[in-house]
C-alpha cells in the first residue's frame, strides 16, 4: 500500500508540473514540448521500472503511465512549428526536413497509446504481463521516433 501512495502522489505531482509548465509556456512551443517530454520521460521511467522489476507493479500506476503517454500523444505534434528547431531543443532538423516521416511517427505513437489505453480498462492492466503487452509497443514508438527525430547527444 505504501508504494501505491507514492506512485499515486507521483502521478498527481507529474500532472501538476505538466499543467503548470503548459500554462507558463503557452507562447513558447519549445518550452511546451519540453514540458510534455518531461511528463513522457517520467511515465516511461515508471513504466520501464515496472517492466524491469525495479518498481512493484500496480494497476493504478500502470494506468497512470499509459494515461500520461496517451495525453502526450494527442498534443505533442502541435508544438513543432517551423523555425523552432534552433536553440535549446532536443528536436533534430529532420523533423522539419522530413515532416511526413515525423507525422507518421506521431501517428504510430498515437495509435499505440490508444490501444494501450483501451487495453488498460478502467482500473489499469490487471497484472504485469498485461501491462507489458500494452505499454511495450508505446515504448517502442518512443525509441523509433528518437532514433531519427531527436538530436544525438
C-alpha positions in Angstrom: 0.0 0.0 0.0 2.9 2.3 0.8 4.3 2.2 -2.7 0.9 2.7 -4.3 0.5 6.0 -2.3 4.0 7.1 -3.5 3.1 6.2 -7.1 -0.3 8.0 -6.8 1.5 11.1 -5.4 4.0 10.8 -8.3 1.1 10.8 -10.8 -0.6 13.8 -9.2 2.7 15.7 -9.0 3.7 14.9 -12.6 0.3 16.1 -13.8 0.5 19.3 -11.8 4.0 20.0 -13.1 2.9 19.3 -16.6 -0.1 21.6 -16.3 1.9 24.4 -14.7 4.6 24.1 -17.4 2.0 24.3 -20.1 0.4 27.4 -18.5 3.7 29.1 -18.1 4.9 28.3 -21.6 1.8 28.9 -23.7 3.6 31.3 -26.1 6.7 29.2 -26.3 6.3 25.9 -28.3 9.8 24.7 -27.4 9.0 25.1 -23.6 5.7 23.4 -24.1 7.1 20.4 -25.9 9.9 20.1 -23.3 7.2 20.0 -20.6 5.3 17.4 -22.5 8.5 15.3 -22.9 9.3 15.7 -19.3 6.0 14.1 -18.4 6.6 11.4 -21.0 10.0 10.7 -19.5 8.5 10.3 -16.1 5.9 7.9 -17.4 8.5 6.0 -19.3 10.6 5.8 -16.2 7.7 4.5 -14.1 6.5 2.1 -16.8 10.0 0.9 -17.6 10.8 0.4 -13.9 7.7 -1.8 -13.5 8.5 -3.7 -16.7 12.1 -4.4 -15.5 11.0 -5.3 -11.9 12.7 -2.3 -10.3 9.3 -0.9 -9.3 6.5 -3.0 -7.9 3.7 -3.3 -10.4 0.3 -1.8 -9.5 -2.7 -1.4 -11.9 -3.1 2.2 -10.9 0.5 3.1 -11.7 0.2 1.3 -15.0 -2.9 3.2 -15.8 -1.2 6.5 -14.9 1.8 5.8 -17.1 -0.4 4.9 -20.0 -2.7 7.9 -19.5 0.3 10.2 -19.4 1.6 8.8 -22.7 -1.9 9.0 -24.3 -2.3 12.6 -23.3 1.1 13.5 -24.8 0.3 11.7 -28.0 -2.8 13.8 -28.5 -1.0 17.2 -28.3 2.7 16.8 -28.8 2.9 17.2 -32.6 1.2 20.6 -32.4 4.4 22.2 -30.8 6.8 21.9 -33.7 6.1 25.0 -35.8 8.6 25.9 -38.5 11.5 27.9 -37.0 11.5 26.2 -33.6 14.4 23.8 -34.2 17.2 26.1 -33.1 18.4 26.9 -29.7 18.0 24.7 -26.6 16.0 21.9 -28.0 16.5 18.2 -28.5 14.5 18.3 -31.7 16.5 17.3 -34.8 16.3 19.3 -38.0 14.9 16.1 -39.6 11.5 16.9 -38.0 11.1 19.8 -40.5 13.2 18.2 -43.3 11.0 15.1 -43.2 7.7 16.4 -41.9 5.7 13.5 -43.4 8.0 10.9 -41.7 7.7 12.8 -38.4 3.9 12.9 -38.8 4.0 9.1 -39.4 5.9 8.5 -36.2 3.5 10.7 -34.3 0.6 8.7 -35.7 2.3 5.4 -34.6 2.7 6.9 -31.1 -0.9 7.9 -31.0 -2.2 4.6 -32.3 0.0 2.7 -29.7 -1.2 4.8 -26.8 -4.8 4.5 -28.0 -4.5 0.7 -28.0 -2.7 0.7 -24.6 -5.4 3.0 -23.1 -8.2 0.6 -24.4 -6.3 -2.4 -23.1 -5.8 -0.8 -19.6 -9.5 -0.6 -18.9 -11.0 1.4 -16.1 -8.5 0.3 -13.4 -5.3 -0.3 -15.3 -3.9 -3.6 -16.7 -4.6 -6.3 -14.2 -1.1 -7.8 -14.0 2.4 -7.1 -15.1 2.2 -9.3 -18.2 -0.9 -7.3 -19.3 0.9 -4.1 -18.7 3.9 -5.2 -20.7 1.7 -6.2 -23.6 0.0 -2.7 -23.6 3.0 -0.5 -22.7 5.8 -2.2 -24.6 4.6 -1.0 -28.0 4.3 2.5 -26.7 7.9 2.4 -25.6 8.8 1.0 -29.0 7.3 4.0 -30.8 9.3 6.4 -28.5 12.6 4.6 -29.4 11.7 4.6 -33.1 11.0 8.3 -33.2 14.1 9.2 -31.1 16.4 7.3 -33.5 15.6 9.8 -36.3 13.9 12.9 -34.9 15.9 13.6 -31.7 19.3 15.2 -31.7 22.1 12.8 -30.9 24.0 13.6 -27.6 
